[in-house]
Amino acid sequence: MGEIADALRKASAEQAAAREQAPPPARTPRPHSEHSAAAALPVREPSRPHAPAPEPARPEPESEQLPEVRLDGHTPSVDLVRHLALRLRTSMDDLGARSVAVVSPLRNEGKTTVASHLALALASLSAGGARVALVDLDLRNPSIAGRFGLEDLRTGVDQVLLGRSTLDDARIALKAPRIDVYPALKPRSAAHELLVRPSFEDMMRELHARYEVVVVDTPPTLLVPDATLILQHVGCCAPVANSGATRVRMFKKMLVMLSQVQIAGTILNGAPTEKHEREYYTYGYGQGEDASDG
């Protein structure tokens, strides 16, 4: 665990140096509710300029059709993920990013759980009902639908990328907290072929126009090129290391592949809460909890 901590500290220093050399993002003021828990954190336009799109109306499905998933209680682990969400949101604002991809070197490092809980926490921290989307772009091994108990899917983001469905068709609204989930319909062995289509850039542009924050789950960075392709159209990333599983050499190799300017912060998953460090984010949901994550 000490070696991973050293790697995280080094990554944090490299990120700070890279950001000092990069020009500061232009601030775009936006109206916000005085009741919002995130009101002090301005949201800026994504780094890739695009023509503003009209905000679509958000249909209200009947309440009994809305699944309900909660981060309940005030246990240390739940409070940690809320704290993590606030710190991540601050880093995203500093980068001028509306979207974040949760990445990891290999499988079984907890990135799907981290992405899911971050989306839930970001939404629950906004009393004004900030619009948050969770998008499953681990198209080779999609697991967001199963994690949220979503069954009998008729379409997904993979169908959107193929031009067979619209983004509205793929959207599933959760009741509490109010986030929109965009699952994938089925595994795709050649997922990279979908991610180089113009439809992927179009989909991300539409998501940026609709939501204040877009959280993206990704496949393992070192195994397939998908995460690199995804990051071309996502504002920033949050690398995840599992203190009980991640190999230091692999984590360092992933950091070399990522743009240091794009890293919003690194997340140490499974660290004991009493040992978390201030130099990087810590996520204390317990050792080995996410052995089934992709």
Sequence and secondary structure as in RCSB ss.txt:
>XXXX:A:sequence
MGEIADALRKASAEQAAAREQAPPPARTPRPHSEHSAAAALPVREPSRPHAPAPEPARPEPESEQLPEVRLDGHT
PSVDLVRHLALRLRTSMDDLGARSVAVVSPLRNEGKTTVASHLALALASLSAGGARVALVDLDLRNPSIAGRFGL
EDLRTGVDQVLLGRSTLDDARIALKAPRIDVYPALKPRSAAHELLVRPSFEDMMRELHARYEVVVVDTPPTLLVP
DATLILQHVGCCAPVANSGATRVRMFKKMLVMLSQVQIAGTILNGAPTEKHEREYYTYGYGQGEDASDG
>XXXX:A:secstr
 HHHHHHHHHHHHHHHHHHHHS           TT TTTTS     SS              GGGS      S  
HHHHHHHHHHHHHHHHHHHHT SEEEEE SSSSSSHHHHHHHHHHHHHHT TT   EEEEE  TTS  HHHHTT 
 S    HHHHHTTSS HHHH EE SSS EEEE  SS  TTHHHHHTSHHHHHHHHHHHHH SEEEEE   TTT S
HHHHHTTSSSEEEEEEETTT  HHHHHHHHHHS GGGB   EEET  GGG  SSSEEE S TTTTTT  
